[in-house]
Amino acid sequence: MTTLEIKGDWNIIKGYLKQKWAKLTDDDLQYIEGQQDELLGRIQKRTGVTREAVVTAVEEYRATLNA
């Protein structure tokens, strides 16, 4: 997953992540260009899932958007 891939669909993906992990807040999901690792770390910390699980969830949802 590249920064560009997240950036393009971020508003849609953000809504999906909030549905999947209700503990996430808008502050948790604040995307700042160039700080993708920090974003993934915040999601991981808040949800208690692995980084790989977060990346997989984002990639799977993006695939459904682009299908």
HTML snippet that shows the backbone in 3Dmol.js (N, CA, C, O; Angstrom):
<script src="https://3Dmol.org/build/3Dmol-min.js"></script>
<div id="view" style="width:600px;height:400px;position:relative"></div>
<script>
const pdb = `
ATOM      1  N   MET A   1       0.858  -1.170   0.000  1.00  0.00           N
ATOM      2  CA  MET A   1       0.000   0.000   0.000  1.00  0.00           C
ATOM      3  C   MET A   1       0.902   1.231   0.000  1.00  0.00           C
ATOM      4  O   MET A   1       1.751   1.386   0.878  1.00  0.00           O
ATOM      5  N   THR A   2       0.721   2.082  -0.961  1.00  0.00           N
ATOM      6  CA  THR A   2       1.534   3.286  -1.030  1.00  0.00           C
ATOM      7  C   THR A   2       0.753   4.472  -0.500  1.00  0.00           C
ATOM      8  O   THR A   2      -0.466   4.418  -0.336  1.00  0.00           O
ATOM      9  N   THR A   3       1.483   5.540  -0.238  1.00  0.00           N
ATOM     10  CA  THR A   3       0.837   6.759   0.253  1.00  0.00           C
ATOM     11  C   THR A   3      -0.226   7.230  -0.728  1.00  0.00           C
ATOM     12  O   THR A   3      -1.312   7.632  -0.312  1.00  0.00           O
ATOM     13  N   LEU A   4       0.065   7.189  -2.011  1.00  0.00           N
ATOM     14  CA  LEU A   4      -0.889   7.633  -3.022  1.00  0.00           C
ATOM     15  C   LEU A   4      -2.153   6.789  -2.990  1.00  0.00           C
ATOM     16  O   LEU A   4      -3.255   7.313  -3.149  1.00  0.00           O
ATOM     17  N   GLU A   5      -2.000   5.482  -2.784  1.00  0.00           N
ATOM     18  CA  GLU A   5      -3.164   4.610  -2.738  1.00  0.00           C
ATOM     19  C   GLU A   5      -4.082   4.965  -1.577  1.00  0.00           C
ATOM     20  O   GLU A   5      -5.304   4.959  -1.726  1.00  0.00           O
ATOM     21  N   ILE A   6      -3.506   5.273  -0.431  1.00  0.00           N
ATOM     22  CA  ILE A   6      -4.315   5.683   0.720  1.00  0.00           C
ATOM     23  C   ILE A   6      -4.942   7.037   0.454  1.00  0.00           C
ATOM     24  O   ILE A   6      -6.134   7.226   0.694  1.00  0.00           O
ATOM     25  N   LYS A   7      -4.167   7.966  -0.032  1.00  0.00           N
ATOM     26  CA  LYS A   7      -4.625   9.344  -0.193  1.00  0.00           C
ATOM     27  C   LYS A   7      -5.848   9.436  -1.107  1.00  0.00           C
ATOM     28  O   LYS A   7      -6.781  10.185  -0.818  1.00  0.00           O
ATOM     29  N   GLY A   8      -5.847   8.689  -2.194  1.00  0.00           N
ATOM     30  CA  GLY A   8      -6.918   8.787  -3.166  1.00  0.00           C
ATOM     31  C   GLY A   8      -8.293   8.425  -2.633  1.00  0.00           C
ATOM     32  O   GLY A   8      -9.281   9.082  -2.959  1.00  0.00           O
ATOM     33  N   ASP A   9      -8.360   7.399  -1.829  1.00  0.00           N
ATOM     34  CA  ASP A   9      -9.640   6.904  -1.337  1.00  0.00           C
ATOM     35  C   ASP A   9      -9.788   7.101   0.165  1.00  0.00           C
ATOM     36  O   ASP A   9     -10.637   6.458   0.782  1.00  0.00           O
ATOM     37  N   TRP A  10      -8.990   7.966   0.767  1.00  0.00           N
ATOM     38  CA  TRP A  10      -8.916   8.005   2.219  1.00  0.00           C
ATOM     39  C   TRP A  10     -10.241   8.309   2.903  1.00  0.00           C
ATOM     40  O   TRP A  10     -10.561   7.662   3.901  1.00  0.00           O
ATOM     41  N   ASN A  11     -11.013   9.249   2.420  1.00  0.00           N
ATOM     42  CA  ASN A  11     -12.277   9.588   3.086  1.00  0.00           C
ATOM     43  C   ASN A  11     -13.234   8.406   3.109  1.00  0.00           C
ATOM     44  O   ASN A  11     -13.949   8.204   4.091  1.00  0.00           O
ATOM     45  N   ILE A  12     -13.253   7.635   2.049  1.00  0.00           N
ATOM     46  CA  ILE A  12     -14.117   6.457   1.991  1.00  0.00           C
ATOM     47  C   ILE A  12     -13.577   5.377   2.921  1.00  0.00           C
ATOM     48  O   ILE A  12     -14.335   4.770   3.677  1.00  0.00           O
ATOM     49  N   ILE A  13     -12.277   5.138   2.865  1.00  0.00           N
ATOM     50  CA  ILE A  13     -11.648   4.111   3.698  1.00  0.00           C
ATOM     51  C   ILE A  13     -11.799   4.458   5.170  1.00  0.00           C
ATOM     52  O   ILE A  13     -12.015   3.574   5.999  1.00  0.00           O
ATOM     53  N   LYS A  14     -11.687   5.725   5.498  1.00  0.00           N
ATOM     54  CA  LYS A  14     -11.819   6.170   6.887  1.00  0.00           C
ATOM     55  C   LYS A  14     -13.185   5.763   7.448  1.00  0.00           C
ATOM     56  O   LYS A  14     -13.265   5.278   8.577  1.00  0.00           O
ATOM     57  N   GLY A  15     -14.232   5.949   6.695  1.00  0.00           N
ATOM     58  CA  GLY A  15     -15.565   5.557   7.135  1.00  0.00           C
ATOM     59  C   GLY A  15     -15.673   4.058   7.347  1.00  0.00           C
ATOM     60  O   GLY A  15     -16.293   3.600   8.307  1.00  0.00           O
ATOM     61  N   TYR A  16     -15.069   3.301   6.451  1.00  0.00           N
ATOM     62  CA  TYR A  16     -15.071   1.844   6.582  1.00  0.00           C
ATOM     63  C   TYR A  16     -14.340   1.413   7.845  1.00  0.00           C
ATOM     64  O   TYR A  16     -14.832   0.552   8.574  1.00  0.00           O
ATOM     65  N   LEU A  17     -13.179   1.992   8.118  1.00  0.00           N
ATOM     66  CA  LEU A  17     -12.405   1.629   9.302  1.00  0.00           C
ATOM     67  C   LEU A  17     -13.161   1.963  10.586  1.00  0.00           C
ATOM     68  O   LEU A  17     -13.087   1.214  11.560  1.00  0.00           O
ATOM     69  N   LYS A  18     -13.885   3.077  10.593  1.00  0.00           N
ATOM     70  CA  LYS A  18     -14.668   3.442  11.769  1.00  0.00           C
ATOM     71  C   LYS A  18     -15.816   2.456  11.983  1.00  0.00           C
ATOM     72  O   LYS A  18     -16.204   2.200  13.124  1.00  0.00           O
ATOM     73  N   GLN A  19     -16.357   1.906  10.915  1.00  0.00           N
ATOM     74  CA  GLN A  19     -17.405   0.887  11.045  1.00  0.00           C
ATOM     75  C   GLN A  19     -16.811  -0.425  11.536  1.00  0.00           C
ATOM     76  O   GLN A  19     -17.397  -1.097  12.385  1.00  0.00           O
ATOM     77  N   LYS A  20     -15.652  -0.790  11.006  1.00  0.00           N
ATOM     78  CA  LYS A  20     -15.006  -2.053  11.357  1.00  0.00           C
ATOM     79  C   LYS A  20     -14.510  -2.038  12.798  1.00  0.00           C
ATOM     80  O   LYS A  20     -14.682  -3.018  13.524  1.00  0.00           O
ATOM     81  N   TRP A  21     -13.895  -0.934  13.217  1.00  0.00           N
ATOM     82  CA  TRP A  21     -13.355  -0.793  14.560  1.00  0.00           C
ATOM     83  C   TRP A  21     -13.963   0.461  15.184  1.00  0.00           C
ATOM     84  O   TRP A  21     -13.433   1.562  15.033  1.00  0.00           O
ATOM     85  N   ALA A  22     -15.056   0.283  15.870  1.00  0.00           N
ATOM     86  CA  ALA A  22     -15.828   1.400  16.415  1.00  0.00           C
ATOM     87  C   ALA A  22     -15.032   2.258  17.400  1.00  0.00           C
ATOM     88  O   ALA A  22     -15.411   3.401  17.658  1.00  0.00           O
ATOM     89  N   LYS A  23     -13.950   1.740  17.949  1.00  0.00           N
ATOM     90  CA  LYS A  23     -13.133   2.496  18.893  1.00  0.00           C
ATOM     91  C   LYS A  23     -12.377   3.646  18.238  1.00  0.00           C
ATOM     92  O   LYS A  23     -11.923   4.555  18.933  1.00  0.00           O
ATOM     93  N   LEU A  24     -12.237   3.624  16.932  1.00  0.00           N
ATOM     94  CA  LEU A  24     -11.463   4.653  16.234  1.00  0.00           C
ATOM     95  C   LEU A  24     -12.203   5.985  16.216  1.00  0.00           C
ATOM     96  O   LEU A  24     -13.421   6.036  16.045  1.00  0.00           O
ATOM     97  N   THR A  25     -11.454   7.045  16.393  1.00  0.00           N
ATOM     98  CA  THR A  25     -12.005   8.398  16.344  1.00  0.00           C
ATOM     99  C   THR A  25     -11.469   9.118  15.113  1.00  0.00           C
ATOM    100  O   THR A  25     -10.568   8.621  14.436  1.00  0.00           O
ATOM    101  N   ASP A  26     -12.024  10.284  14.829  1.00  0.00           N
ATOM    102  CA  ASP A  26     -11.505  11.086  13.720  1.00  0.00           C
ATOM    103  C   ASP A  26     -10.045  11.453  13.955  1.00  0.00           C
ATOM    104  O   ASP A  26      -9.253  11.490  13.014  1.00  0.00           O
ATOM    105  N   ASP A  27      -9.688  11.723  15.204  1.00  0.00           N
ATOM    106  CA  ASP A  27      -8.295  12.046  15.512  1.00  0.00           C
ATOM    107  C   ASP A  27      -7.370  10.866  15.227  1.00  0.00           C
ATOM    108  O   ASP A  27      -6.256  11.053  14.737  1.00  0.00           O
ATOM    109  N   ASP A  28      -7.824   9.659  15.528  1.00  0.00           N
ATOM    110  CA  ASP A  28      -7.023   8.471  15.238  1.00  0.00           C
ATOM    111  C   ASP A  28      -6.765   8.339  13.747  1.00  0.00           C
ATOM    112  O   ASP A  28      -5.707   7.873  13.326  1.00  0.00           O
ATOM    113  N   LEU A  29      -7.733   8.749  12.964  1.00  0.00           N
ATOM    114  CA  LEU A  29      -7.680   8.544  11.526  1.00  0.00           C
ATOM    115  C   LEU A  29      -7.232   9.784  10.752  1.00  0.00           C
ATOM    116  O   LEU A  29      -7.409   9.858   9.536  1.00  0.00           O
ATOM    117  N   GLN A  30      -6.662  10.736  11.445  1.00  0.00           N
ATOM    118  CA  GLN A  30      -6.164  11.947  10.790  1.00  0.00           C
ATOM    119  C   GLN A  30      -4.980  11.572   9.915  1.00  0.00           C
ATOM    120  O   GLN A  30      -3.916  11.216  10.422  1.00  0.00           O
ATOM    121  N   TYR A  31      -5.161  11.652   8.604  1.00  0.00           N
ATOM    122  CA  TYR A  31      -4.101  11.288   7.664  1.00  0.00           C
ATOM    123  C   TYR A  31      -3.275  12.515   7.343  1.00  0.00           C
ATOM    124  O   TYR A  31      -3.794  13.539   6.899  1.00  0.00           O
ATOM    125  N   ILE A  32      -1.978  12.393   7.576  1.00  0.00           N
ATOM    126  CA  ILE A  32      -1.051  13.463   7.233  1.00  0.00           C
ATOM    127  C   ILE A  32      -0.078  12.880   6.225  1.00  0.00           C
ATOM    128  O   ILE A  32       0.591  11.884   6.498  1.00  0.00           O
ATOM    129  N   GLU A  33      -0.005  13.497   5.073  1.00  0.00           N
ATOM    130  CA  GLU A  33       0.843  12.986   4.013  1.00  0.00           C
ATOM    131  C   GLU A  33       2.270  12.764   4.514  1.00  0.00           C
ATOM    132  O   GLU A  33       2.848  13.622   5.181  1.00  0.00           O
ATOM    133  N   GLY A  34       2.824  11.607   4.182  1.00  0.00           N
ATOM    134  CA  GLY A  34       4.176  11.273   4.581  1.00  0.00           C
ATOM    135  C   GLY A  34       4.274  10.619   5.951  1.00  0.00           C
ATOM    136  O   GLY A  34       5.364  10.245   6.385  1.00  0.00           O
ATOM    137  N   GLN A  35       3.134  10.478   6.640  1.00  0.00           N
ATOM    138  CA  GLN A  35       3.154   9.873   7.970  1.00  0.00           C
ATOM    139  C   GLN A  35       2.260   8.641   8.027  1.00  0.00           C
ATOM    140  O   GLN A  35       1.514   8.443   8.986  1.00  0.00           O
ATOM    141  N   GLN A  36       2.344   7.836   7.009  1.00  0.00           N
ATOM    142  CA  GLN A  36       1.540   6.624   6.909  1.00  0.00           C
ATOM    143  C   GLN A  36       1.844   5.669   8.059  1.00  0.00           C
ATOM    144  O   GLN A  36       0.923   5.081   8.626  1.00  0.00           O
ATOM    145  N   ASP A  37       3.107   5.504   8.412  1.00  0.00           N
ATOM    146  CA  ASP A  37       3.464   4.590   9.500  1.00  0.00           C
ATOM    147  C   ASP A  37       2.861   5.030  10.825  1.00  0.00           C
ATOM    148  O   ASP A  37       2.409   4.195  11.608  1.00  0.00           O
ATOM    149  N   GLU A  38       2.850   6.329  11.081  1.00  0.00           N
ATOM    150  CA  GLU A  38       2.244   6.840  12.311  1.00  0.00           C
ATOM    151  C   GLU A  38       0.747   6.553  12.329  1.00  0.00           C
ATOM    152  O   GLU A  38       0.204   6.148  13.357  1.00  0.00           O
ATOM    153  N   LEU A  39       0.089   6.757  11.211  1.00  0.00           N
ATOM    154  CA  LEU A  39      -1.338   6.481  11.096  1.00  0.00           C
ATOM    155  C   LEU A  39      -1.630   5.015  11.387  1.00  0.00           C
ATOM    156  O   LEU A  39      -2.520   4.701  12.178  1.00  0.00           O
ATOM    157  N   LEU A  40      -0.884   4.120  10.752  1.00  0.00           N
ATOM    158  CA  LEU A  40      -1.096   2.694  10.974  1.00  0.00           C
ATOM    159  C   LEU A  40      -0.814   2.323  12.425  1.00  0.00           C
ATOM    160  O   LEU A  40      -1.510   1.482  12.993  1.00  0.00           O
ATOM    161  N   GLY A  41       0.180   2.929  13.019  1.00  0.00           N
ATOM    162  CA  GLY A  41       0.487   2.674  14.423  1.00  0.00           C
ATOM    163  C   GLY A  41      -0.632   3.121  15.350  1.00  0.00           C
ATOM    164  O   GLY A  41      -0.957   2.424  16.312  1.00  0.00           O
ATOM    165  N   ARG A  42      -1.227   4.282  15.068  1.00  0.00           N
ATOM    166  CA  ARG A  42      -2.345   4.766  15.888  1.00  0.00           C
ATOM    167  C   ARG A  42      -3.529   3.826  15.800  1.00  0.00           C
ATOM    168  O   ARG A  42      -4.159   3.516  16.811  1.00  0.00           O
ATOM    169  N   ILE A  43      -3.838   3.365  14.583  1.00  0.00           N
ATOM    170  CA  ILE A  43      -4.953   2.434  14.405  1.00  0.00           C
ATOM    171  C   ILE A  43      -4.652   1.132  15.140  1.00  0.00           C
ATOM    172  O   ILE A  43      -5.517   0.587  15.826  1.00  0.00           O
ATOM    173  N   GLN A  44      -3.437   0.639  14.999  1.00  0.00           N
ATOM    174  CA  GLN A  44      -3.037  -0.602  15.652  1.00  0.00           C
ATOM    175  C   GLN A  44      -3.148  -0.486  17.167  1.00  0.00           C
ATOM    176  O   GLN A  44      -3.666  -1.388  17.825  1.00  0.00           O
ATOM    177  N   LYS A  45      -2.669   0.608  17.713  1.00  0.00           N
ATOM    178  CA  LYS A  45      -2.713   0.803  19.159  1.00  0.00           C
ATOM    179  C   LYS A  45      -4.146   0.875  19.668  1.00  0.00           C
ATOM    180  O   LYS A  45      -4.473   0.272  20.690  1.00  0.00           O
ATOM    181  N   ARG A  46      -4.997   1.603  18.968  1.00  0.00           N
ATOM    182  CA  ARG A  46      -6.382   1.800  19.410  1.00  0.00           C
ATOM    183  C   ARG A  46      -7.206   0.513  19.304  1.00  0.00           C
ATOM    184  O   ARG A  46      -8.044   0.235  20.161  1.00  0.00           O
ATOM    185  N   THR A  47      -6.960  -0.277  18.235  1.00  0.00           N
ATOM    186  CA  THR A  47      -7.774  -1.467  17.999  1.00  0.00           C
ATOM    187  C   THR A  47      -7.203  -2.731  18.623  1.00  0.00           C
ATOM    188  O   THR A  47      -7.942  -3.678  18.894  1.00  0.00           O
ATOM    189  N   GLY A  48      -5.900  -2.754  18.852  1.00  0.00           N
ATOM    190  CA  GLY A  48      -5.263  -3.938  19.410  1.00  0.00           C
ATOM    191  C   GLY A  48      -4.989  -5.028  18.387  1.00  0.00           C
ATOM    192  O   GLY A  48      -4.644  -6.151  18.758  1.00  0.00           O
ATOM    193  N   VAL A  49      -5.138  -4.714  17.108  1.00  0.00           N
ATOM    194  CA  VAL A  49      -4.844  -5.700  16.068  1.00  0.00           C
ATOM    195  C   VAL A  49      -3.437  -5.447  15.532  1.00  0.00           C
ATOM    196  O   VAL A  49      -2.837  -4.406  15.800  1.00  0.00           O
ATOM    197  N   THR A  50      -2.928  -6.395  14.783  1.00  0.00           N
ATOM    198  CA  THR A  50      -1.583  -6.236  14.233  1.00  0.00           C
ATOM    199  C   THR A  50      -1.572  -5.230  13.094  1.00  0.00           C
ATOM    200  O   THR A  50      -2.601  -4.937  12.485  1.00  0.00           O
ATOM    201  N   ARG A  51      -0.395  -4.718  12.827  1.00  0.00           N
ATOM    202  CA  ARG A  51      -0.220  -3.794  11.705  1.00  0.00           C
ATOM    203  C   ARG A  51      -0.651  -4.470  10.402  1.00  0.00           C
ATOM    204  O   ARG A  51      -1.289  -3.852   9.549  1.00  0.00           O
ATOM    205  N   GLU A  52      -0.297  -5.730  10.265  1.00  0.00           N
ATOM    206  CA  GLU A  52      -0.643  -6.478   9.060  1.00  0.00           C
ATOM    207  C   GLU A  52      -2.163  -6.569   8.892  1.00  0.00           C
ATOM    208  O   GLU A  52      -2.673  -6.496   7.774  1.00  0.00           O
ATOM    209  N   ALA A  53      -2.878  -6.726   9.999  1.00  0.00           N
ATOM    210  CA  ALA A  53      -4.340  -6.797   9.931  1.00  0.00           C
ATOM    211  C   ALA A  53      -4.934  -5.467   9.468  1.00  0.00           C
ATOM    212  O   ALA A  53      -5.907  -5.445   8.716  1.00  0.00           O
ATOM    213  N   VAL A  54      -4.348  -4.371   9.918  1.00  0.00           N
ATOM    214  CA  VAL A  54      -4.817  -3.047   9.494  1.00  0.00           C
ATOM    215  C   VAL A  54      -4.560  -2.864   8.005  1.00  0.00           C
ATOM    216  O   VAL A  54      -5.450  -2.448   7.264  1.00  0.00           O
ATOM    217  N   VAL A  55      -3.344  -3.174   7.569  1.00  0.00           N
ATOM    218  CA  VAL A  55      -2.989  -3.031   6.152  1.00  0.00           C
ATOM    219  C   VAL A  55      -3.884  -3.922   5.300  1.00  0.00           C
ATOM    220  O   VAL A  55      -4.375  -3.489   4.258  1.00  0.00           O
ATOM    221  N   THR A  56      -4.100  -5.151   5.729  1.00  0.00           N
ATOM    222  CA  THR A  56      -4.959  -6.080   4.992  1.00  0.00           C
ATOM    223  C   THR A  56      -6.380  -5.542   4.886  1.00  0.00           C
ATOM    224  O   THR A  56      -6.982  -5.603   3.814  1.00  0.00           O
ATOM    225  N   ALA A  57      -6.922  -5.021   5.974  1.00  0.00           N
ATOM    226  CA  ALA A  57      -8.282  -4.477   5.961  1.00  0.00           C
ATOM    227  C   ALA A  57      -8.399  -3.326   4.965  1.00  0.00           C
ATOM    228  O   ALA A  57      -9.366  -3.248   4.208  1.00  0.00           O
ATOM    229  N   VAL A  58      -7.409  -2.435   4.971  1.00  0.00           N
ATOM    230  CA  VAL A  58      -7.429  -1.295   4.040  1.00  0.00           C
ATOM    231  C   VAL A  58      -7.326  -1.793   2.599  1.00  0.00           C
ATOM    232  O   VAL A  58      -8.078  -1.347   1.733  1.00  0.00           O
ATOM    233  N   GLU A  59      -6.404  -2.708   2.342  1.00  0.00           N
ATOM    234  CA  GLU A  59      -6.210  -3.210   0.978  1.00  0.00           C
ATOM    235  C   GLU A  59      -7.438  -3.965   0.475  1.00  0.00           C
ATOM    236  O   GLU A  59      -7.836  -3.802  -0.679  1.00  0.00           O
ATOM    237  N   GLU A  60      -8.039  -4.789   1.334  1.00  0.00           N
ATOM    238  CA  GLU A  60      -9.239  -5.520   0.927  1.00  0.00           C
ATOM    239  C   GLU A  60     -10.381  -4.568   0.614  1.00  0.00           C
ATOM    240  O   GLU A  60     -11.098  -4.765  -0.368  1.00  0.00           O
ATOM    241  N   TYR A  61     -10.561  -3.551   1.424  1.00  0.00           N
ATOM    242  CA  TYR A  61     -11.642  -2.608   1.175  1.00  0.00           C
ATOM    243  C   TYR A  61     -11.376  -1.805  -0.092  1.00  0.00           C
ATOM    244  O   TYR A  61     -12.294  -1.556  -0.874  1.00  0.00           O
ATOM    245  N   ARG A  62     -10.135  -1.402  -0.297  1.00  0.00           N
ATOM    246  CA  ARG A  62      -9.795  -0.670  -1.531  1.00  0.00           C
ATOM    247  C   ARG A  62     -10.107  -1.515  -2.755  1.00  0.00           C
ATOM    248  O   ARG A  62     -10.578  -0.996  -3.767  1.00  0.00           O
ATOM    249  N   ALA A  63      -9.845  -2.824  -2.666  1.00  0.00           N
ATOM    250  CA  ALA A  63     -10.116  -3.725  -3.787  1.00  0.00           C
ATOM    251  C   ALA A  63     -11.603  -3.752  -4.117  1.00  0.00           C
ATOM    252  O   ALA A  63     -11.976  -3.834  -5.287  1.00  0.00           O
ATOM    253  N   THR A  64     -12.464  -3.683  -3.084  1.00  0.00           N
ATOM    254  CA  THR A  64     -13.903  -3.691  -3.341  1.00  0.00           C
ATOM    255  C   THR A  64     -14.333  -2.365  -3.983  1.00  0.00           C
ATOM    256  O   THR A  64     -15.279  -2.333  -4.769  1.00  0.00           O
ATOM    257  N   LEU A  65     -13.646  -1.286  -3.650  1.00  0.00           N
ATOM    258  CA  LEU A  65     -13.972   0.016  -4.241  1.00  0.00           C
ATOM    259  C   LEU A  65     -13.614   0.056  -5.723  1.00  0.00           C
ATOM    260  O   LEU A  65     -14.317   0.666  -6.528  1.00  0.00           O
ATOM    261  N   ASN A  66     -12.527  -0.595  -6.064  1.00  0.00           N
ATOM    262  CA  ASN A  66     -12.011  -0.534  -7.429  1.00  0.00           C
ATOM    263  C   ASN A  66     -12.490  -1.683  -8.290  1.00  0.00           C
ATOM    264  O   ASN A  66     -12.063  -1.806  -9.438  1.00  0.00           O
ATOM    265  N   ALA A  67     -13.364  -2.525  -7.772  1.00  0.00           N
ATOM    266  CA  ALA A  67     -13.849  -3.692  -8.532  1.00  0.00           C
ATOM    267  C   ALA A  67     -14.928  -3.304  -9.503  1.00  0.00           C
ATOM    268  O   ALA A  67     -15.448  -4.157 -10.222  1.00  0.00           O
TER     269      ALA A  67
END
`;
const viewer = $3Dmol.createViewer("view");
viewer.addModel(pdb, "pdb");
viewer.setStyle({}, {cartoon: {color: "spectrum"}});
viewer.zoomTo();
viewer.render();
</script>
